Amino acid sequence: MMNLAFAVVIVLLGASALMAVFRVVTGPTILDRMVASEVFLVTVMCGLLVEMAYERDTYALSLVLCLALLGFVGSVSVARFVSRRPE
Amino acid sequence: MTGRDVLDALAAICLLLGAVLAVSGALGIVRFPDVLSKLHAATKPQVLGLMLMLAAVGLRVPSWGTISTLVLIAAFQVLTLPVAAHMIGRAAYRTRQLKPERLYRDELAEVVERASDDQAS
């Protein structure tokens, strides 16, 4: 029962990661791509958390913490870059 | 049915709900028309889904060391994602990378106009 739940969760997360990558590739503006890559980052964090829940092991917890901070730095710097650029 | 089984069942429910929310956020990213509406999909369902996943890890590995780190991650996400979304929305508004016909009201336009009038006089 538990294994079936984990399989469904992994399939759903894979689908959402694929959709985010699709938007990163096709997104018309740089801000669309930034929002989509943020969604991809959160999906990666969710994947690491599912792996840790499956193994009952918390080896990647500090990695998830780093990703939470890095995503913020990335989107803020891209937003500032876009608003500074001359028209 | 021991206590551990109950915790595992709760964790499975949290994981499934979190995965459904992650998919709904990604669907919004694909389907919504402009940056401002995509921000809505990127922040709200994604953060709630991540919270449910963190809760699931806390239920599977119930120790104080784990739970304190999980609370730290959740606090960072809740503090930083709104700020990042605000910065992206502001950059989109300033560089006009949005669809004006999609806005019901543009209250910021009046403020911007008043500010530029003050600067001109």
N, CA and C atoms of all chains as a GROMACS GRO file, in nm:
protein
  624
    1MET      N    1   0.084  -0.121   0.000
    1MET     CA    2   0.000   0.000   0.000
    1MET      C    3   0.087   0.125   0.000
    2MET      N    4   0.186   0.124   0.093
    2MET     CA    5   0.280   0.236   0.103
    2MET      C    6   0.357   0.252  -0.029
    3ASN      N    7   0.401   0.138  -0.086
    3ASN     CA    8   0.480   0.145  -0.210
    3ASN      C    9   0.398   0.201  -0.324
    4LEU      N   10   0.269   0.164  -0.330
    4LEU     CA   11   0.182   0.217  -0.435
    4LEU      C   12   0.169   0.368  -0.422
    5ALA      N   13   0.152   0.415  -0.296
    5ALA     CA   14   0.141   0.560  -0.273
    5ALA      C   15   0.268   0.630  -0.320
    6PHE      N   16   0.385   0.572  -0.288
    6PHE     CA   17   0.511   0.637  -0.329
    6PHE      C   18   0.524   0.638  -0.481
    7ALA      N   19   0.479   0.529  -0.547
    7ALA     CA   20   0.489   0.524  -0.695
    7ALA      C   21   0.403   0.634  -0.757
    8VAL      N   22   0.279   0.649  -0.706
    8VAL     CA   23   0.190   0.753  -0.760
    8VAL      C   24   0.252   0.892  -0.740
    9VAL      N   25   0.309   0.914  -0.618
    9VAL     CA   26   0.369   1.045  -0.588
    9VAL      C   27   0.484   1.074  -0.683
   10ILE      N   28   0.569   0.973  -0.707
   10ILE     CA   29   0.685   0.995  -0.795
   10ILE      C   30   0.640   1.027  -0.937
   11VAL      N   31   0.534   0.954  -0.986
   11VAL     CA   32   0.485   0.981  -1.122
   11VAL      C   33   0.432   1.124  -1.132
   12LEU      N   34   0.354   1.166  -1.030
   12LEU     CA   35   0.297   1.302  -1.033
   12LEU      C   36   0.408   1.406  -1.031
   13LEU      N   37   0.510   1.385  -0.946
   13LEU     CA   38   0.620   1.483  -0.939
   13LEU      C   39   0.697   1.488  -1.069
   14GLY      N   40   0.718   1.370  -1.131
   14GLY     CA   41   0.787   1.369  -1.260
   14GLY      C   42   0.708   1.447  -1.364
   15ALA      N   43   0.574   1.428  -1.365
   15ALA     CA   44   0.492   1.502  -1.462
   15ALA      C   45   0.504   1.652  -1.439
   16SER      N   46   0.502   1.696  -1.313
   16SER     CA   47   0.508   1.840  -1.289
   16SER      C   48   0.647   1.894  -1.323
   17ALA      N   49   0.754   1.816  -1.301
   17ALA     CA   50   0.888   1.862  -1.340
   17ALA      C   51   0.896   1.876  -1.492
   18LEU      N   52   0.836   1.780  -1.567
   18LEU     CA   53   0.837   1.790  -1.713
   18LEU      C   54   0.762   1.914  -1.760
   19MET      N   55   0.647   1.943  -1.696
   19MET     CA   56   0.570   2.061  -1.736
   19MET      C   57   0.650   2.188  -1.711
   20ALA      N   58   0.720   2.193  -1.595
   20ALA     CA   59   0.800   2.313  -1.564
   20ALA      C   60   0.912   2.328  -1.666
   21VAL      N   61   0.977   2.218  -1.705
   21VAL     CA   62   1.085   2.227  -1.803
   21VAL      C   63   1.030   2.272  -1.939
   22PHE      N   64   0.910   2.222  -1.973
   22PHE     CA   65   0.846   2.266  -2.098
   22PHE      C   66   0.828   2.418  -2.098
   23ARG      N   67   0.786   2.475  -1.985
   23ARG     CA   68   0.766   2.620  -1.981
   23ARG      C   69   0.901   2.694  -1.982
   24VAL      N   70   1.004   2.635  -1.921
   24VAL     CA   71   1.136   2.698  -1.927
   24VAL      C   72   1.183   2.706  -2.072
   25VAL      N   73   1.155   2.600  -2.151
   25VAL     CA   74   1.201   2.598  -2.290
   25VAL      C   75   1.119   2.694  -2.375
   26THR      N   76   0.986   2.694  -2.359
   26THR     CA   77   0.901   2.770  -2.451
   26THR      C   78   0.865   2.909  -2.400
   27GLY      N   79   0.889   2.938  -2.269
   27GLY     CA   80   0.839   3.062  -2.210
   27GLY      C   81   0.872   3.185  -2.292
   28PRO      N   82   0.773   3.271  -2.322
   28PRO     CA   83   0.802   3.383  -2.411
   28PRO      C   84   0.898   3.486  -2.352
   29THR      N   85   0.892   3.513  -2.222
   29THR     CA   86   0.980   3.615  -2.164
   29THR      C   87   1.073   3.550  -2.062
   30ILE      N   88   1.177   3.626  -2.024
   30ILE     CA   89   1.273   3.574  -1.927
   30ILE      C   90   1.208   3.554  -1.791
   31LEU      N   91   1.106   3.638  -1.760
   31LEU     CA   92   1.040   3.623  -1.629
   31LEU      C   93   0.956   3.496  -1.624
   32ASP      N   94   0.892   3.460  -1.737
   32ASP     CA   95   0.821   3.331  -1.743
   32ASP      C   96   0.917   3.218  -1.713
   33ARG      N   97   1.036   3.226  -1.774
   33ARG     CA   98   1.133   3.118  -1.754
   33ARG      C   99   1.178   3.113  -1.608
   34MET      N  100   1.193   3.231  -1.546
   34MET     CA  101   1.238   3.234  -1.406
   34MET      C  102   1.133   3.173  -1.315
   35VAL      N  103   1.004   3.208  -1.337
   35VAL     CA  104   0.897   3.150  -1.254
   35VAL      C  105   0.894   2.999  -1.272
   36ALA      N  106   0.910   2.954  -1.398
   36ALA     CA  107   0.904   2.810  -1.423
   36ALA      C  108   1.023   2.739  -1.359
   37SER      N  109   1.141   2.802  -1.361
   37SER     CA  110   1.256   2.733  -1.300
   37SER      C  111   1.242   2.731  -1.149
   38GLU      N  112   1.172   2.831  -1.093
   38GLU     CA  113   1.146   2.826  -0.949
   38GLU      C  114   1.055   2.707  -0.915
   39VAL      N  115   0.952   2.688  -1.000
   39VAL     CA  116   0.863   2.573  -0.980
   39VAL      C  117   0.941   2.442  -0.993
   40PHE      N  118   1.034   2.438  -1.089
   40PHE     CA  119   1.116   2.317  -1.105
   40PHE      C  120   1.199   2.292  -0.981
   41LEU      N  121   1.255   2.400  -0.923
   41LEU     CA  122   1.337   2.386  -0.803
   41LEU      C  123   1.254   2.330  -0.688
   42VAL      N  124   1.132   2.382  -0.670
   42VAL     CA  125   1.046   2.332  -0.562
   42VAL      C  126   1.011   2.186  -0.587
   43THR      N  127   0.993   2.148  -0.716
   43THR     CA  128   0.964   2.008  -0.745
   43THR      C  129   1.083   1.919  -0.709
   44VAL      N  130   1.206   1.967  -0.736
   44VAL     CA  131   1.325   1.891  -0.697
   44VAL      C  132   1.331   1.874  -0.546
   45MET      N  133   1.299   1.984  -0.472
   45MET     CA  134   1.297   1.974  -0.327
   45MET      C  135   1.195   1.869  -0.282
   46CYS      N  136   1.075   1.871  -0.346
   46CYS     CA  137   0.972   1.772  -0.312
   46CYS      C  138   1.023   1.630  -0.340
   47GLY      N  139   1.096   1.613  -0.450
   47GLY     CA  140   1.148   1.480  -0.482
   47GLY      C  141   1.246   1.432  -0.377
   48LEU      N  142   1.336   1.522  -0.333
   48LEU     CA  143   1.431   1.483  -0.227
   48LEU      C  144   1.357   1.446  -0.098
   49LEU      N  145   1.250   1.523  -0.067
   49LEU     CA  146   1.174   1.494   0.056
   49LEU      C  147   1.105   1.359   0.044
   50VAL      N  148   1.052   1.325  -0.075
   50VAL     CA  149   0.986   1.195  -0.092
   50VAL      C  150   1.087   1.083  -0.075
   51GLU      N  151   1.207   1.103  -0.131
   51GLU     CA  152   1.312   1.003  -0.117
   51GLU      C  153   1.348   0.983   0.030
   52MET      N  154   1.358   1.095   0.105
   52MET     CA  155   1.392   1.082   0.247
   52MET      C  156   1.280   1.013   0.324
   53ALA      N  157   1.152   1.045   0.288
   53ALA     CA  158   1.041   0.980   0.356
   53ALA      C  159   1.039   0.831   0.326
   54TYR      N  160   1.078   0.792   0.202
   54TYR     CA  161   1.078   0.650   0.166
   54TYR      C  162   1.186   0.575   0.243
   55GLU      N  163   1.307   0.635   0.251
   55GLU     CA  164   1.419   0.566   0.316
   55GLU      C  165   1.418   0.578   0.468
   56ARG      N  166   1.329   0.662   0.524
   56ARG     CA  167   1.331   0.695   0.667
   56ARG      C  168   1.470   0.744   0.709
   57ASP      N  169   1.529   0.830   0.626
   57ASP     CA  170   1.666   0.877   0.649
   57ASP      C  171   1.666   1.026   0.613
   58THR      N  172   1.742   1.108   0.684
   58THR     CA  173   1.736   1.252   0.660
   58THR      C  174   1.867   1.306   0.608
   59TYR      N  175   1.932   1.228   0.521
   59TYR     CA  176   2.067   1.269   0.477
   59TYR      C  177   2.064   1.395   0.391
   60ALA      N  178   1.954   1.422   0.317
   60ALA     CA  179   1.952   1.533   0.221
   60ALA      C  180   1.882   1.656   0.278
   61LEU      N  181   1.856   1.658   0.410
   61LEU     CA  182   1.777   1.767   0.466
   61LEU      C  183   1.850   1.900   0.452
   62SER      N  184   1.984   1.900   0.474
   62SER     CA  185   2.059   2.026   0.460
   62SER      C  186   2.064   2.070   0.315
   63LEU      N  187   2.061   1.973   0.221
   63LEU     CA  188   2.056   2.007   0.078
   63LEU      C  189   1.925   2.081   0.046
   64VAL      N  190   1.814   2.032   0.102
   64VAL     CA  191   1.684   2.099   0.080
   64VAL      C  192   1.688   2.241   0.137
   65LEU      N  193   1.753   2.256   0.253
   65LEU     CA  194   1.764   2.390   0.313
   65LEU      C  195   1.843   2.483   0.221
   66CYS      N  196   1.956   2.435   0.166
   66CYS     CA  197   2.036   2.517   0.074
   66CYS      C  198   1.955   2.554  -0.050
   67LEU      N  199   1.878   2.459  -0.105
   67LEU     CA  200   1.799   2.487  -0.225
   67LEU      C  201   1.695   2.594  -0.196
   68ALA      N  202   1.635   2.590  -0.076
   68ALA     CA  203   1.534   2.690  -0.040
   68ALA      C  204   1.595   2.829  -0.043
   69LEU      N  205   1.721   2.843   0.003
   69LEU     CA  206   1.784   2.976   0.004
   69LEU      C  207   1.832   3.016  -0.135
   70LEU      N  208   1.888   2.921  -0.210
   70LEU     CA  209   1.944   2.954  -0.342
   70LEU      C  210   1.836   2.999  -0.440
   71GLY      N  211   1.717   2.936  -0.433
   71GLY     CA  212   1.610   2.974  -0.522
   71GLY      C  213   1.573   3.120  -0.504
   72PHE      N  214   1.572   3.165  -0.379
   72PHE     CA  215   1.540   3.305  -0.350
   72PHE      C  216   1.644   3.398  -0.414
   73VAL      N  217   1.773   3.368  -0.394
   73VAL     CA  218   1.879   3.453  -0.450
   73VAL      C  219   1.868   3.460  -0.602
   74GLY      N  220   1.843   3.344  -0.667
   74GLY     CA  221   1.833   3.340  -0.812
   74GLY      C  222   1.722   3.427  -0.865
   75SER      N  223   1.599   3.412  -0.810
   75SER     CA  224   1.489   3.487  -0.871
   75SER      C  225   1.501   3.635  -0.840
   76VAL      N  226   1.554   3.672  -0.723
   76VAL     CA  227   1.571   3.816  -0.694
   76VAL      C  228   1.673   3.877  -0.788
   77SER      N  229   1.784   3.806  -0.815
   77SER     CA  230   1.885   3.867  -0.903
   77SER      C  231   1.834   3.878  -1.046
   78VAL      N  232   1.759   3.778  -1.095
   78VAL     CA  233   1.704   3.790  -1.230
   78VAL      C  234   1.604   3.906  -1.238
   79ALA      N  235   1.519   3.920  -1.134
   79ALA     CA  236   1.421   4.029  -1.135
   79ALA      C  237   1.491   4.165  -1.138
   80ARG      N  238   1.599   4.179  -1.062
   80ARG     CA  239   1.671   4.308  -1.062
   80ARG      C  240   1.738   4.332  -1.197
   81PHE      N  241   1.793   4.224  -1.255
   81PHE     CA  242   1.857   4.237  -1.386
   81PHE      C  243   1.756   4.285  -1.490
   82VAL      N  244   1.634   4.229  -1.487
   82VAL     CA  245   1.534   4.267  -1.587
   82VAL      C  246   1.491   4.411  -1.568
   83SER      N  247   1.473   4.457  -1.441
   83SER     CA  248   1.424   4.594  -1.425
   83SER      C  249   1.533   4.698  -1.450
   84ARG      N  250   1.661   4.662  -1.438
   84ARG     CA  251   1.767   4.760  -1.466
   84ARG      C  252   1.796   4.775  -1.614
   85ARG      N  253   1.759   4.674  -1.695
   85ARG     CA  254   1.800   4.675  -1.835
   85ARG      C  255   1.736   4.793  -1.908
   86PRO      N  256   1.814   4.870  -1.988
   86PRO     CA  257   1.755   4.981  -2.061
   86PRO      C  258   1.654   4.932  -2.164
   87GLU      N  259   1.549   5.013  -2.186
   87GLU     CA  260   1.439   4.972  -2.276
   87GLU      C  261   1.486   4.963  -2.419
   88MET      N  262  -0.267  -0.272   1.391
   88MET     CA  263  -0.258  -0.128   1.363
   88MET      C  264  -0.185  -0.060   1.479
   89THR      N  265  -0.054  -0.042   1.464
   89THR     CA  266   0.022   0.022   1.570
   89THR      C  267   0.031   0.173   1.544
   90GLY      N  268   0.093   0.244   1.639
   90GLY     CA  269   0.107   0.389   1.621
   90GLY      C  270   0.190   0.423   1.498
   91ARG      N  271   0.292   0.340   1.470
   91ARG     CA  272   0.378   0.363   1.354
   91ARG      C  273   0.299   0.352   1.223
   92ASP      N  274   0.206   0.256   1.219
   92ASP     CA  275   0.124   0.241   1.097
   92ASP      C  276   0.036   0.364   1.076
   93VAL      N  277  -0.019   0.415   1.186
   93VAL     CA  278  -0.105   0.534   1.173
   93VAL      C  279  -0.022   0.651   1.119
   94LEU      N  280   0.099   0.670   1.174
   94LEU     CA  281   0.186   0.778   1.126
   94LEU      C  282   0.220   0.759   0.979
   95ASP      N  283   0.246   0.632   0.939
   95ASP     CA  284   0.279   0.607   0.798
   95ASP      C  285   0.161   0.639   0.707
   96ALA      N  286   0.040   0.602   0.750
   96ALA     CA  287  -0.078   0.631   0.668
   96ALA      C  288  -0.096   0.783   0.653
   97LEU      N  289  -0.078   0.855   0.765
   97LEU     CA  290  -0.089   1.003   0.758
   97LEU      C  291   0.016   1.059   0.664
   98ALA      N  292   0.140   1.004   0.671
   98ALA     CA  293   0.247   1.053   0.584
   98ALA      C  294   0.213   1.027   0.438
   99ALA      N  295   0.153   0.909   0.409
   99ALA     CA  296   0.117   0.878   0.270
   99ALA      C  297   0.012   0.976   0.220
  100ILE      N  298  -0.087   1.008   0.306
  100ILE     CA  299  -0.190   1.105   0.265
  100ILE      C  300  -0.128   1.240   0.237
  101CYS      N  301  -0.035   1.284   0.326
  101CYS     CA  302   0.032   1.414   0.305
  101CYS      C  303   0.110   1.414   0.175
  102LEU      N  304   0.182   1.303   0.147
  102LEU     CA  305   0.262   1.297   0.024
  102LEU      C  306   0.173   1.305  -0.099
  103LEU      N  307   0.058   1.231  -0.096
  103LEU     CA  308  -0.030   1.232  -0.214
  103LEU      C  309  -0.088   1.371  -0.236
  104LEU      N  310  -0.136   1.435  -0.127
  104LEU     CA  311  -0.191   1.571  -0.142
  104LEU      C  312  -0.085   1.667  -0.193
  105GLY      N  313   0.038   1.656  -0.138
  105GLY     CA  314   0.146   1.744  -0.181
  105GLY      C  315   0.179   1.726  -0.327
  106ALA      N  316   0.178   1.600  -0.375
  106ALA     CA  317   0.209   1.575  -0.516
  106ALA      C  318   0.099   1.632  -0.605
  107VAL      N  319  -0.028   1.618  -0.562
  107VAL     CA  320  -0.138   1.674  -0.642
  107VAL      C  321  -0.124   1.826  -0.650
  108LEU      N  322  -0.085   1.889  -0.539
  108LEU     CA  323  -0.068   2.035  -0.541
  108LEU      C  324   0.049   2.075  -0.629
  109ALA      N  325   0.158   1.996  -0.626
  109ALA     CA  326   0.272   2.028  -0.713
  109ALA      C  327   0.232   2.019  -0.859
  110VAL      N  328   0.151   1.916  -0.894
  110VAL     CA  329   0.104   1.905  -1.033
  110VAL      C  330   0.015   2.022  -1.070
  111SER      N  331  -0.072   2.066  -0.976
  111SER     CA  332  -0.161   2.177  -1.010
  111SER      C  333  -0.080   2.304  -1.032
  112GLY      N  334   0.028   2.325  -0.952
  112GLY     CA  335   0.112   2.441  -0.974
  112GLY      C  336   0.180   2.436  -1.110
  113ALA      N  337   0.231   2.318  -1.148
  113ALA     CA  338   0.298   2.306  -1.278
  113ALA      C  339   0.199   2.323  -1.393
  114LEU      N  340   0.075   2.270  -1.374
  114LEU     CA  341  -0.028   2.290  -1.477
  114LEU      C  342  -0.056   2.439  -1.496
  115GLY      N  343  -0.063   2.513  -1.383
  115GLY     CA  344  -0.085   2.657  -1.393
  115GLY      C  345   0.027   2.724  -1.470
  116ILE      N  346   0.152   2.680  -1.446
  116ILE     CA  347   0.266   2.738  -1.518
  116ILE      C  348   0.250   2.716  -1.668
  117VAL      N  349   0.199   2.598  -1.707
  117VAL     CA  350   0.187   2.570  -1.850
  117VAL      C  351   0.068   2.644  -1.910
  118ARG      N  352  -0.044   2.653  -1.837
  118ARG     CA  353  -0.169   2.696  -1.898
  118ARG      C  354  -0.197   2.846  -1.886
  119PHE      N  355  -0.147   2.911  -1.779
  119PHE     CA  356  -0.187   3.051  -1.756
  119PHE      C  357  -0.119   3.142  -1.857
  120PRO      N  358  -0.186   3.254  -1.892
  120PRO     CA  359  -0.139   3.333  -2.007
  120PRO      C  360  -0.021   3.426  -1.981
  121ASP      N  361  -0.011   3.494  -1.867
  121ASP     CA  362   0.098   3.591  -1.853
  121ASP      C  363   0.169   3.575  -1.719
  122VAL      N  364   0.275   3.655  -1.699
  122VAL     CA  365   0.364   3.632  -1.585
  122VAL      C  366   0.290   3.647  -1.453
  123LEU      N  367   0.202   3.749  -1.444
  123LEU     CA  368   0.138   3.775  -1.315
  123LEU      C  369   0.047   3.660  -1.273
  124SER      N  370  -0.026   3.600  -1.369
  124SER     CA  371  -0.112   3.488  -1.331
  124SER      C  372  -0.028   3.362  -1.309
  125LYS      N  373   0.087   3.351  -1.378
  125LYS     CA  374   0.174   3.236  -1.352
  125LYS      C  375   0.232   3.243  -1.212
  126LEU      N  376   0.260   3.365  -1.163
  126LEU     CA  377   0.314   3.379  -1.027
  126LEU      C  378   0.217   3.320  -0.926
  127HIS      N  379   0.086   3.341  -0.950
  127HIS     CA  380  -0.015   3.286  -0.860
  127HIS      C  381   0.000   3.134  -0.849
  128ALA      N  382   0.013   3.068  -0.965
  128ALA     CA  383   0.027   2.921  -0.964
  128ALA      C  384   0.160   2.880  -0.904
  129ALA      N  385   0.265   2.963  -0.925
  129ALA     CA  386   0.399   2.922  -0.882
  129ALA      C  387   0.415   2.933  -0.732
  130THR      N  388   0.343   3.022  -0.666
  130THR     CA  389   0.368   3.042  -0.523
  130THR      C  390   0.271   2.965  -0.436
  131LYS      N  391   0.139   2.983  -0.454
  131LYS     CA  392   0.047   2.930  -0.351
  131LYS      C  393   0.042   2.777  -0.348
  132PRO      N  394   0.003   2.709  -0.456
  132PRO     CA  395  -0.004   2.562  -0.445
  132PRO      C  396   0.132   2.498  -0.422
  133GLN      N  397   0.238   2.557  -0.480
  133GLN     CA  398   0.370   2.499  -0.463
  133GLN      C  399   0.412   2.499  -0.316
  134VAL      N  400   0.391   2.614  -0.248
  134VAL     CA  401   0.436   2.623  -0.108
  134VAL      C  402   0.355   2.529  -0.020
  135LEU      N  403   0.222   2.521  -0.044
  135LEU     CA  404   0.141   2.431   0.038
  135LEU      C  405   0.182   2.285   0.013
  136GLY      N  406   0.212   2.251  -0.114
  136GLY     CA  407   0.256   2.116  -0.144
  136GLY      C  408   0.387   2.084  -0.074
  137LEU      N  409   0.481   2.180  -0.075
  137LEU     CA  410   0.609   2.158  -0.008
  137LEU      C  411   0.590   2.140   0.142
  138MET      N  412   0.498   2.220   0.200
  138MET     CA  413   0.469   2.206   0.344
  138MET      C  414   0.418   2.065   0.375
  139LEU      N  415   0.328   2.013   0.289
  139LEU     CA  416   0.274   1.879   0.315
  139LEU      C  417   0.384   1.774   0.304
  140MET      N  418   0.477   1.793   0.206
  140MET     CA  419   0.589   1.698   0.194
  140MET      C  420   0.678   1.704   0.318
  141LEU      N  421   0.705   1.826   0.368
  141LEU     CA  422   0.786   1.839   0.490
  141LEU      C  423   0.716   1.770   0.607
  142ALA      N  424   0.583   1.787   0.617
  142ALA     CA  425   0.508   1.720   0.724
  142ALA      C  426   0.520   1.569   0.711
  143ALA      N  427   0.519   1.519   0.586
  143ALA     CA  428   0.530   1.374   0.566
  143ALA      C  429   0.664   1.323   0.614
  144VAL      N  430   0.774   1.398   0.583
  144VAL     CA  431   0.905   1.355   0.633
  144VAL      C  432   0.907   1.357   0.785
  145GLY      N  433   0.845   1.461   0.845
  145GLY     CA  434   0.839   1.468   0.991
  145GLY      C  435   0.763   1.351   1.050
  146LEU      N  436   0.657   1.303   0.980
  146LEU     CA  437   0.580   1.190   1.032
  146LEU      C  438   0.655   1.058   1.015
  147ARG      N  439   0.735   1.047   0.907
  147ARG     CA  440   0.809   0.922   0.886
  147ARG      C  441   0.931   0.912   0.977
  148VAL      N  442   0.997   1.026   1.005
  148VAL     CA  443   1.118   1.026   1.090
  148VAL      C  444   1.092   1.119   1.209
  149PRO      N  445   1.009   1.076   1.306
  149PRO     CA  446   0.973   1.169   1.413
  149PRO      C  447   1.082   1.182   1.520
  150SER      N  448   1.177   1.277   1.497
  150SER     CA  449   1.276   1.307   1.601
  150SER      C  450   1.292   1.458   1.606
  151TRP      N  451   1.341   1.509   1.719
  151TRP     CA  452   1.346   1.655   1.734
  151TRP      C  453   1.443   1.718   1.637
  152GLY      N  454   1.556   1.650   1.610
  152GLY     CA  455   1.654   1.705   1.517
  152GLY      C  456   1.594   1.726   1.379
  153THR      N  457   1.517   1.627   1.332
  153THR     CA  458   1.453   1.639   1.200
  153THR      C  459   1.351   1.751   1.199
  154ILE      N  460   1.265   1.750   1.302
  154ILE     CA  461   1.150   1.842   1.298
  154ILE      C  462   1.196   1.987   1.307
  155SER      N  463   1.305   2.014   1.384
  155SER     CA  464   1.351   2.153   1.392
  155SER      C  465   1.404   2.200   1.257
  156THR      N  466   1.477   2.113   1.184
  156THR     CA  467   1.525   2.151   1.051
  156THR      C  468   1.408   2.170   0.955
  157LEU      N  469   1.306   2.084   0.965
  157LEU     CA  470   1.190   2.097   0.877
  157LEU      C  471   1.120   2.230   0.901
  158VAL      N  472   1.106   2.268   1.028
  158VAL     CA  473   1.042   2.397   1.059
  158VAL      C  474   1.125   2.512   1.002
  159LEU      N  475   1.259   2.498   1.009
  159LEU     CA  476   1.347   2.602   0.954
  159LEU      C  477   1.326   2.615   0.803
  160ILE      N  478   1.320   2.500   0.732
  160ILE     CA  479   1.298   2.505   0.586
  160ILE      C  480   1.165   2.571   0.555
  161ALA      N  481   1.059   2.531   0.628
  161ALA     CA  482   0.926   2.588   0.602
  161ALA      C  483   0.928   2.739   0.626
  162ALA      N  484   0.997   2.783   0.734
  162ALA     CA  485   1.001   2.927   0.763
  162ALA      C  486   1.074   3.002   0.653
  163PHE      N  487   1.187   2.948   0.605
  163PHE     CA  488   1.260   3.014   0.496
  163PHE      C  489   1.171   3.026   0.373
  164GLN      N  490   1.101   2.918   0.337
  164GLN     CA  491   1.016   2.923   0.218
  164GLN      C  492   0.909   3.028   0.233
  165VAL      N  493   0.842   3.030   0.349
  165VAL     CA  494   0.730   3.123   0.368
  165VAL      C  495   0.780   3.267   0.368
  166LEU      N  496   0.905   3.289   0.418
  166LEU     CA  497   0.957   3.426   0.421
  166LEU      C  498   1.008   3.471   0.285
  167THR      N  499   1.075   3.382   0.210
  167THR     CA  500   1.145   3.427   0.090
  167THR      C  501   1.060   3.420  -0.036
  168LEU      N  502   0.970   3.321  -0.050
  168LEU     CA  503   0.896   3.309  -0.176
  168LEU      C  504   0.806   3.429  -0.205
  169PRO      N  505   0.733   3.485  -0.106
  169PRO     CA  506   0.655   3.604  -0.137
  169PRO      C  507   0.742   3.722  -0.181
  170VAL      N  508   0.861   3.737  -0.119
  170VAL     CA  509   0.950   3.848  -0.158
  170VAL      C  510   0.997   3.829  -0.301
  171ALA      N  511   1.038   3.706  -0.336
  171ALA     CA  512   1.084   3.679  -0.473
  171ALA      C  513   0.971   3.701  -0.573
  172ALA      N  514   0.849   3.655  -0.538
  172ALA     CA  515   0.736   3.673  -0.629
  172ALA      C  516   0.704   3.821  -0.646
  173HIS      N  517   0.715   3.897  -0.537
  173HIS     CA  518   0.691   4.041  -0.545
  173HIS      C  519   0.792   4.108  -0.637
  174MET      N  520   0.919   4.071  -0.624
  174MET     CA  521   1.023   4.131  -0.709
  174MET      C  522   0.997   4.099  -0.856
  175ILE      N  523   0.958   3.973  -0.884
  175ILE     CA  524   0.933   3.934  -1.023
  175ILE      C  525   0.812   4.008  -1.078
  176GLY      N  526   0.706   4.021  -0.995
  176GLY     CA  527   0.588   4.094  -1.040
  176GLY      C  528   0.620   4.240  -1.067
  177ARG      N  529   0.704   4.301  -0.984
  177ARG     CA  530   0.740   4.440  -1.005
  177ARG      C  531   0.823   4.456  -1.132
  178ALA      N  532   0.917   4.363  -1.154
  178ALA     CA  533   0.997   4.370  -1.278
  178ALA      C  534   0.907   4.354  -1.400
  179ALA      N  535   0.805   4.264  -1.390
  179ALA     CA  536   0.714   4.245  -1.504
  179ALA      C  537   0.634   4.372  -1.528
  180TYR      N  538   0.589   4.439  -1.422
  180TYR     CA  539   0.510   4.562  -1.440
  180TYR      C  540   0.595   4.672  -1.499
  181ARG      N  541   0.717   4.688  -1.451
  181ARG     CA  542   0.802   4.798  -1.498
  181ARG      C  543   0.842   4.782  -1.642
  182THR      N  544   0.871   4.658  -1.684
  182THR     CA  545   0.913   4.638  -1.823
  182THR      C  546   0.796   4.604  -1.913
  183ARG      N  547   0.670   4.614  -1.860
  183ARG     CA  548   0.549   4.594  -1.940
  183ARG      C  549   0.542   4.456  -2.001
  184GLN      N  550   0.592   4.355  -1.928
  184GLN     CA  551   0.580   4.219  -1.979
  184GLN      C  552   0.453   4.156  -1.925
  185LEU      N  553   0.341   4.226  -1.940
  185LEU     CA  554   0.214   4.171  -1.894
  185LEU      C  555   0.107   4.210  -1.996
  186LYS      N  556  -0.011   4.145  -1.983
  186LYS     CA  557  -0.119   4.175  -2.078
  186LYS      C  558  -0.218   4.268  -2.008
  187PRO      N  559  -0.219   4.397  -2.046
  187PRO     CA  560  -0.304   4.492  -1.974
  187PRO      C  561  -0.452   4.456  -1.980
  188GLU      N  562  -0.498   4.388  -2.088
  188GLU     CA  563  -0.641   4.354  -2.096
  188GLU      C  564  -0.678   4.244  -1.997
  189ARG      N  565  -0.577   4.180  -1.935
  189ARG     CA  566  -0.604   4.076  -1.836
  189ARG      C  567  -0.628   4.133  -1.698
  190LEU      N  568  -0.596   4.262  -1.677
  190LEU     CA  569  -0.612   4.323  -1.544
  190LEU      C  570  -0.752   4.380  -1.530
  191TYR      N  571  -0.819   4.350  -1.418
  191TYR     CA  572  -0.950   4.412  -1.392
  191TYR      C  573  -0.931   4.558  -1.354
  192ARG      N  574  -0.835   4.585  -1.263
  192ARG     CA  575  -0.805   4.723  -1.224
  192ARG      C  576  -0.654   4.736  -1.217
  193ASP      N  577  -0.605   4.853  -1.256
  193ASP     CA  578  -0.461   4.882  -1.249
  193ASP      C  579  -0.442   4.999  -1.155
  194GLU      N  580  -0.444   4.972  -1.022
  194GLU     CA  581  -0.435   5.082  -0.926
  194GLU      C  582  -0.296   5.142  -0.924
  195LEU      N  583  -0.195   5.063  -0.964
  195LEU     CA  584  -0.058   5.114  -0.961
  195LEU      C  585  -0.038   5.223  -1.066
  196ALA      N  586  -0.114   5.217  -1.178
  196ALA     CA  587  -0.098   5.317  -1.284
  196ALA      C  588  -0.128   5.457  -1.231
  197GLU      N  589  -0.237   5.472  -1.149
  197GLU     CA  590  -0.271   5.603  -1.094
  197GLU      C  591  -0.158   5.654  -1.006
  198VAL      N  592  -0.102   5.566  -0.924
  198VAL     CA  593   0.005   5.608  -0.832
  198VAL      C  594   0.127   5.652  -0.912
  199VAL      N  595   0.163   5.574  -1.014
  199VAL     CA  596   0.280   5.607  -1.095
  199VAL      C  597   0.260   5.743  -1.164
  200GLU      N  598   0.136   5.765  -1.214
  200GLU     CA  599   0.108   5.891  -1.284
  200GLU      C  600   0.119   6.009  -1.188
  201ARG      N  601   0.063   5.991  -1.064
  201ARG     CA  602   0.069   6.100  -0.966
  201ARG      C  603   0.214   6.130  -0.931
  202ALA      N  604   0.295   6.026  -0.913
  202ALA     CA  605   0.435   6.045  -0.874
  202ALA      C  606   0.510   6.119  -0.986
  203SER      N  607   0.485   6.083  -1.112
  203SER     CA  608   0.558   6.150  -1.220
  203SER      C  609   0.508   6.294  -1.236
  204ASP      N  610   0.379   6.321  -1.204
  204ASP     CA  611   0.329   6.459  -1.205
  204ASP      C  612   0.400   6.542  -1.100
  205ASP      N  613   0.417   6.483  -0.980
  205ASP     CA  614   0.484   6.555  -0.872
  205ASP      C  615   0.627   6.588  -0.911
  206GLN      N  616   0.691   6.493  -0.979
  206GLN     CA  617   0.830   6.517  -1.018
  206GLN      C  618   0.839   6.626  -1.124
  207ALA      N  619   0.737   6.632  -1.214
  207ALA     CA  620   0.742   6.730  -1.323
  207ALA      C  621   0.721   6.871  -1.271
  208SER      N  622   0.631   6.890  -1.170
  208SER     CA  623   0.599   7.025  -1.124
  208SER      C  624   0.705   7.082  -1.031
   0.00000   0.00000   0.00000
